[in-house]
Amino acid sequence: MNPTLRPYRSTDRAACLALFDSNTPSSFLPHERAEFVEWLEALDAGGSDEHAEYLVIEDAGPVVACGGIWWTEPAAPAGFAWGMVVRHLQRRGHGTLLVRARLERLRELGVREVRLDTSQHTAPYYARFGFEVVKRTQGGYGPGLDRVDMVARLR
């Protein structure tokens, strides 16, 4: 593995949508794709009510992972958005690289609390990085896919 982490570019949109599709329906449900498209469109347009950054990881050429952060102001809570690794390359360190890079960027911004929502399948993964479950909604994303809200406190 020789990954390259870099900022998202609008030319990455198709690759990011392919990543989403590779994780449907195990991590995302089909109806969530429209929300992800809206997120990417806002990034491409450069406008949003909140600050946001998105990263991609390339490994030997193609984009194999993507994930973002959002914040409103440094003292306020911030969050993770739309993190994913192409299904067939999961458990090879790409996700860890992405999580660590996003946490570091939020620390640089002075953020003290990071929020995310994820499924019951990936909540244990995020717990390894200090995220704690604050709420669990059975079927919160749809049938068979619970929503797990998590928070991490940064030092």
C-alpha positions in Angstrom: 0.0 0.0 0.0 1.4 3.3 -1.1 -1.5 5.7 -0.6 -1.6 9.4 -1.4 -3.9 11.7 0.6 -5.0 14.9 -1.1 -7.9 17.4 -1.3 -10.9 16.4 -3.3 -11.3 17.9 -6.8 -14.5 18.1 -8.8 -12.9 15.6 -11.2 -13.1 13.1 -8.4 -16.9 13.1 -8.3 -17.4 9.9 -10.4 -14.8 8.0 -8.4 -16.4 9.1 -5.1 -19.8 8.0 -6.3 -18.4 4.7 -7.3 -17.0 4.3 -3.8 -20.5 5.0 -2.5 -22.0 2.5 -4.8 -19.5 -0.2 -3.7 -20.7 0.3 -0.2 -24.5 0.1 -1.0 -26.4 -1.5 0.7 -24.0 -2.7 3.4 -23.1 0.8 4.7 -25.3 3.1 2.7 -28.8 2.7 1.4 -29.7 3.7 -2.2 -31.8 6.7 -1.1 -28.7 8.3 0.6 -26.9 8.7 -2.7 -28.9 11.9 -3.5 -27.6 13.4 -0.2 -24.1 12.5 -1.1 -24.5 14.0 -4.5 -25.7 17.3 -2.9 -22.6 17.3 -0.6 -20.3 16.9 -3.6 -22.2 19.6 -5.5 -21.8 22.0 -2.6 -18.1 21.3 -2.5 -17.8 21.8 -6.3 -19.7 25.1 -6.0 -17.5 26.2 -3.1 -20.5 27.4 -1.2 -22.1 26.2 2.1 -23.5 27.5 5.3 -20.7 25.7 7.1 -17.0 25.2 6.4 -16.2 21.9 4.8 -13.2 20.0 3.4 -13.1 16.7 1.6 -10.2 14.4 1.1 -9.5 11.5 -1.2 -6.9 8.7 -1.1 -5.3 7.4 -4.2 -3.5 4.1 -4.2 -1.6 3.1 -7.3 -3.7 5.6 -9.3 -7.4 5.3 -8.6 -9.3 6.9 -5.8 -9.9 4.2 -3.2 -11.3 6.3 -0.2 -12.9 9.6 0.5 -14.1 11.5 3.6 -14.8 14.9 4.8 -15.1 17.3 7.8 -17.4 20.2 8.5 -17.2 22.9 11.1 -18.9 26.2 11.9 -16.3 27.9 14.1 -13.3 26.5 16.0 -14.9 26.5 19.5 -18.1 24.8 18.3 -18.5 21.0 17.7 -17.5 19.8 14.3 -18.0 16.5 12.4 -17.1 13.9 10.0 -19.0 13.6 6.7 -19.3 10.9 4.1 -16.2 8.7 4.9 -15.9 5.5 2.9 -13.4 3.1 1.4 -14.0 1.0 -1.7 -15.5 -2.2 -0.5 -12.9 -4.6 -1.9 -10.0 -2.7 -0.3 -11.4 -2.3 3.2 -9.3 -3.4 6.2 -6.0 -2.4 4.5 -5.3 0.9 6.3 -6.9 3.4 4.0 -9.7 4.2 6.4 -7.3 4.6 9.3 -5.3 7.1 7.3 -8.4 9.0 6.5 -9.7 9.1 10.1 -6.3 10.3 11.4 -6.0 13.0 8.8 -9.4 14.3 9.5 -8.9 14.3 13.3 -5.6 16.1 12.8 -7.1 18.8 10.6 -9.9 19.4 13.1 -7.2 19.7 15.9 -5.4 22.3 13.7 -8.7 24.2 13.5 -9.0 24.2 17.3 -12.0 21.9 17.4 -12.5 20.1 20.7 -15.5 17.9 19.9 -16.1 15.8 16.8 -19.4 14.2 15.9 -20.3 11.6 13.4 -23.2 9.3 12.6 -22.6 5.9 11.2 -24.1 2.4 11.0 -24.0 -0.3 13.6 -21.4 -2.0 11.3 -18.8 0.7 11.5 -19.4 2.1 15.0 -16.9 -0.3 16.6 -14.3 0.9 14.1 -14.7 4.5 15.1 -14.7 3.5 18.8 -11.0 2.6 18.2 -10.3 6.3 17.6 -12.0 7.5 20.8 -15.5 8.0 19.5 -18.2 7.1 22.0 -21.8 6.2 21.3 -24.3 8.9 22.4 -27.4 7.6 20.7 -28.5 4.6 18.7 -31.6 4.6 16.4 -32.7 1.2 15.2 -33.5 1.4 11.5 -32.4 5.1 11.6 -31.2 5.0 8.0 -33.7 2.4 6.8 -34.6 -1.2 7.4 -31.6 -3.2 8.8 -29.3 -0.1 9.0 -29.2 1.5 12.4 -28.0 5.0 12.9 -25.3 5.3 15.6 -24.4 8.9 16.7 -20.9 9.2 18.2 -18.8 11.9 19.7 -15.0 12.2 20.3 -13.3 14.8 22.4 -10.0 16.1 21.0 -7.1 17.2 23.1 
